Each structure stands twice: as C-alpha cells, then as structure tokens.
Amino acid sequence: MSRQEVINMVNQMSESQLAKVSEYIMQLFQKVKERPAALDAEQEGLLDLLNCTIDSGRQDFAEQHDHYLYGQPKR
C-alpha cells in the first residue's frame, strides 16, 4: 500500500477511528525510540505517516479533538 493510499484511508475515518489509529501510531513511535529494530515493514509504513503530520504543539489533540475542531469544552 502506498503512502497516498494510507493517507486517503485516514482521511475517510471517523474521529473515533482516527483517535485509535493515532494512538497506535504513537505507540509504534515510542517502540522505535526504545528499540528501532523491533518493527516490521508494515509498522514502518505506519510510522511514515508521522512525516506527513504538522506539529501543532498540542499534546492532547486526538483526545480533545472536539475542543480543537468545534470549540467544545475540554473533557
């Protein structure tokens, strides 16, 4: 699967699905920090998504997406 195909799939996800995928990717990212050789090719592809993101400076973006997208109070 190409990077663009993955991005297209991500763009079609619901907010709850996106939050789960984001959490999984961040877990992979942490795993890379701890043991870079521990990832398989599929996991490496998911980590490529991190190169397509913009650092907003918000650590809780996925958890508080309603706040950042719609202005609702933080949970």
TIRO-2110 file (N, C-alpha, C; in Angstrom, 1 decimal):
// TIRO-2110
0.9, -1.2, 0.0, N, 1, A
0.0, 0.0, 0.0, CA, 1, A
0.9, 1.2, 0.0, C, 1, A
0.6, 2.2, -0.8, N, 2, A
1.4, 3.4, -0.9, CA, 2, A
1.0, 4.4, 0.2, C, 2, A
1.9, 5.3, 0.4, N, 3, A
1.7, 6.3, 1.4, CA, 3, A
0.4, 7.1, 1.1, C, 3, A
0.2, 7.4, -0.1, N, 4, A
-1.0, 8.2, -0.5, CA, 4, A
-2.3, 7.4, -0.3, C, 4, A
-2.2, 6.1, -0.5, N, 5, A
-3.4, 5.2, -0.2, CA, 5, A
-3.7, 5.2, 1.3, C, 5, A
-2.7, 5.2, 2.1, N, 6, A
-2.9, 5.2, 3.5, CA, 6, A
-3.5, 6.5, 3.9, C, 6, A
-3.0, 7.6, 3.4, N, 7, A
-3.5, 8.9, 3.7, CA, 7, A
-4.9, 9.1, 3.3, C, 7, A
-5.3, 8.5, 2.1, N, 8, A
-6.7, 8.6, 1.7, CA, 8, A
-7.6, 7.8, 2.6, C, 8, A
-7.1, 6.7, 3.1, N, 9, A
-7.9, 5.9, 4.1, CA, 9, A
-8.1, 6.7, 5.4, C, 9, A
-7.0, 7.3, 5.8, N, 10, A
-7.1, 8.1, 7.1, CA, 10, A
-8.1, 9.2, 6.9, C, 10, A
-8.1, 9.9, 5.8, N, 11, A
-9.0, 11.0, 5.5, CA, 11, A
-10.5, 10.6, 5.6, C, 11, A
-10.7, 9.3, 5.4, N, 12, A
-12.1, 8.8, 5.4, CA, 12, A
-12.6, 8.3, 6.7, C, 12, A
-11.7, 8.3, 7.7, N, 13, A
-12.0, 7.7, 9.0, CA, 13, A
-12.9, 8.7, 9.8, C, 13, A
-13.7, 8.1, 10.7, N, 14, A
-14.4, 8.9, 11.7, CA, 14, A
-13.4, 9.4, 12.7, C, 14, A
-13.8, 10.3, 13.5, N, 15, A
-13.0, 10.9, 14.6, CA, 15, A
-12.5, 9.8, 15.6, C, 15, A
-13.4, 8.9, 15.9, N, 16, A
-13.1, 7.8, 16.9, CA, 16, A
-12.1, 6.8, 16.3, C, 16, A
-12.3, 6.5, 15.0, N, 17, A
-11.3, 5.6, 14.3, CA, 17, A
-9.9, 6.3, 14.2, C, 17, A
-10.0, 7.6, 13.9, N, 18, A
-8.7, 8.4, 13.8, CA, 18, A
-8.0, 8.4, 15.1, C, 18, A
-8.7, 8.6, 16.2, N, 19, A
-8.1, 8.6, 17.5, CA, 19, A
-7.4, 7.3, 17.8, C, 19, A
-8.0, 6.2, 17.5, N, 20, A
-7.4, 4.9, 17.7, CA, 20, A
-6.2, 4.7, 16.9, C, 20, A
-6.3, 5.0, 15.6, N, 21, A
-5.1, 4.9, 14.7, CA, 21, A
-4.0, 5.8, 15.2, C, 21, A
-4.3, 7.0, 15.6, N, 22, A
-3.3, 7.9, 16.1, CA, 22, A
-2.6, 7.3, 17.4, C, 22, A
-3.4, 6.8, 18.3, N, 23, A
-2.8, 6.2, 19.5, CA, 23, A
-1.9, 5.0, 19.1, C, 23, A
-2.3, 4.2, 18.1, N, 24, A
-1.5, 3.0, 17.7, CA, 24, A
-0.2, 3.5, 17.1, C, 24, A
-0.2, 4.6, 16.3, N, 25, A
1.0, 5.1, 15.6, CA, 25, A
1.9, 5.7, 16.7, C, 25, A
1.4, 6.3, 17.7, N, 26, A
2.2, 6.9, 18.7, CA, 26, A
2.9, 5.8, 19.5, C, 26, A
2.2, 4.7, 19.7, N, 27, A
2.8, 3.5, 20.4, CA, 27, A
3.9, 3.0, 19.6, C, 27, A
3.7, 2.9, 18.3, N, 28, A
4.8, 2.4, 17.4, CA, 28, A
6.0, 3.4, 17.5, C, 28, A
5.7, 4.7, 17.5, N, 29, A
6.8, 5.7, 17.5, CA, 29, A
7.6, 5.5, 18.8, C, 29, A
6.9, 5.3, 19.9, N, 30, A
7.6, 5.0, 21.2, CA, 30, A
8.4, 3.8, 21.1, C, 30, A
7.9, 2.7, 20.5, N, 31, A
8.6, 1.5, 20.3, CA, 31, A
9.9, 1.7, 19.5, C, 31, A
9.9, 2.6, 18.5, N, 32, A
11.0, 2.9, 17.7, CA, 32, A
12.1, 3.5, 18.6, C, 32, A
11.7, 4.5, 19.4, N, 33, A
12.6, 5.1, 20.3, CA, 33, A
13.3, 4.2, 21.2, C, 33, A
12.6, 3.2, 21.7, N, 34, A
13.1, 2.2, 22.6, CA, 34, A
14.0, 1.1, 21.9, C, 34, A
13.5, 0.6, 20.8, N, 35, A
14.2, -0.5, 20.1, CA, 35, A
13.9, -0.4, 18.6, C, 35, A
14.7, 0.4, 17.9, N, 36, A
14.4, 0.6, 16.4, CA, 36, A
14.3, -0.6, 15.6, C, 36, A
15.0, -1.7, 16.0, N, 37, A
15.0, -2.9, 15.1, CA, 37, A
13.7, -3.8, 15.4, C, 37, A
12.9, -3.3, 16.3, N, 38, A
11.7, -4.2, 16.7, CA, 38, A
10.5, -4.1, 15.8, C, 38, A
10.6, -3.2, 14.7, N, 39, A
9.4, -3.0, 13.8, CA, 39, A
9.5, -3.8, 12.6, C, 39, A
8.3, -4.3, 12.1, N, 40, A
8.3, -5.0, 10.8, CA, 40, A
8.0, -3.9, 9.7, C, 40, A
7.9, -4.4, 8.5, N, 41, A
7.7, -3.5, 7.3, CA, 41, A
6.4, -2.7, 7.4, C, 41, A
5.3, -3.4, 7.9, N, 42, A
4.0, -2.8, 8.0, CA, 42, A
4.0, -1.7, 9.0, C, 42, A
4.6, -1.9, 10.1, N, 43, A
4.7, -0.9, 11.1, CA, 43, A
5.5, 0.3, 10.7, C, 43, A
6.6, 0.0, 9.9, N, 44, A
7.4, 1.1, 9.4, CA, 44, A
6.6, 2.0, 8.5, C, 44, A
5.7, 1.4, 7.7, N, 45, A
4.8, 2.1, 6.8, CA, 45, A
3.9, 3.1, 7.6, C, 45, A
3.4, 2.6, 8.7, N, 46, A
2.5, 3.4, 9.5, CA, 46, A
3.3, 4.6, 10.1, C, 46, A
4.5, 4.3, 10.5, N, 47, A
5.3, 5.4, 11.0, CA, 47, A
5.7, 6.5, 10.0, C, 47, A
5.6, 6.1, 8.7, N, 48, A
5.8, 7.1, 7.7, CA, 48, A
4.7, 8.2, 7.8, C, 48, A
3.6, 7.9, 8.3, N, 49, A
2.5, 8.9, 8.5, CA, 49, A
2.9, 10.0, 9.4, C, 49, A
3.8, 9.7, 10.3, N, 50, A
4.3, 10.8, 11.2, CA, 50, A
5.0, 11.9, 10.4, C, 50, A
5.6, 11.5, 9.3, N, 51, A
6.3, 12.5, 8.4, CA, 51, A
5.3, 13.4, 7.7, C, 51, A
4.1, 13.0, 7.7, N, 52, A
3.0, 13.8, 7.0, CA, 52, A
2.2, 14.7, 7.9, C, 52, A
2.6, 14.7, 9.1, N, 53, A
1.8, 15.5, 10.1, CA, 53, A
2.5, 16.9, 10.3, C, 53, A
1.7, 17.7, 10.9, N, 54, A
2.2, 19.0, 11.3, CA, 54, A
2.2, 19.1, 12.8, C, 54, A
3.3, 19.6, 13.4, N, 55, A
3.4, 19.7, 14.8, CA, 55, A
2.6, 20.9, 15.2, C, 55, A
1.4, 20.7, 15.9, N, 56, A
0.6, 21.8, 16.3, CA, 56, A
1.0, 22.3, 17.7, C, 56, A
1.9, 21.5, 18.4, N, 57, A
2.2, 21.8, 19.7, CA, 57, A
1.2, 21.4, 20.8, C, 57, A
0.2, 20.7, 20.3, N, 58, A
-0.9, 20.2, 21.2, CA, 58, A
-0.6, 18.8, 21.5, C, 58, A
-0.4, 18.4, 22.7, N, 59, A
-0.1, 17.0, 23.1, CA, 59, A
-1.3, 16.2, 23.1, C, 59, A
-2.5, 16.8, 23.4, N, 60, A
-3.7, 16.1, 23.6, CA, 60, A
-4.7, 16.2, 22.4, C, 60, A
-4.2, 16.4, 21.2, N, 61, A
-5.1, 16.7, 20.1, CA, 61, A
-6.1, 15.7, 19.8, C, 61, A
-5.7, 14.4, 19.7, N, 62, A
-6.6, 13.3, 19.4, CA, 62, A
-7.7, 13.2, 20.6, C, 62, A
-7.2, 13.3, 21.8, N, 63, A
-8.1, 13.1, 22.9, CA, 63, A
-9.1, 14.3, 23.0, C, 63, A
-8.7, 15.5, 22.6, N, 64, A
-9.5, 16.7, 22.8, CA, 64, A
-9.9, 17.3, 21.4, C, 64, A
-10.1, 16.4, 20.4, N, 65, A
-10.4, 16.9, 19.1, CA, 65, A
-11.7, 17.7, 19.0, C, 65, A
-12.7, 17.4, 19.8, N, 66, A
-13.9, 18.2, 19.8, CA, 66, A
-13.6, 19.6, 20.3, C, 66, A
-12.7, 19.8, 21.2, N, 67, A
-12.4, 21.1, 21.7, CA, 67, A
-11.7, 21.9, 20.6, C, 67, A
-10.7, 21.3, 19.9, N, 68, A
-9.9, 22.0, 18.9, CA, 68, A
-10.7, 22.2, 17.6, C, 68, A
-11.5, 21.3, 17.2, N, 69, A
-12.2, 21.4, 16.0, CA, 69, A
-13.5, 22.2, 16.1, C, 69, A
-14.2, 22.0, 17.2, N, 70, A
-15.6, 22.6, 17.4, CA, 70, A
-15.7, 23.6, 18.5, C, 70, A
-14.7, 23.8, 19.3, N, 71, A
-14.7, 24.7, 20.4, CA, 71, A
-15.4, 24.3, 21.6, C, 71, A
-15.7, 23.0, 21.7, N, 72, A
-16.4, 22.5, 22.9, CA, 72, A
-15.4, 22.4, 24.1, C, 72, A
-16.0, 22.4, 25.3, N, 73, A
-15.1, 22.4, 26.5, CA, 73, A
-14.2, 21.1, 26.5, C, 73, A
-13.0, 21.2, 27.0, N, 74, A
-12.2, 20.0, 27.1, CA, 74, A
-12.8, 19.1, 28.1, C, 74, A
-12.6, 17.8, 27.8, N, 75, A
-13.1, 16.7, 28.7, CA, 75, A
-12.1, 16.5, 29.8, C, 75, A
END
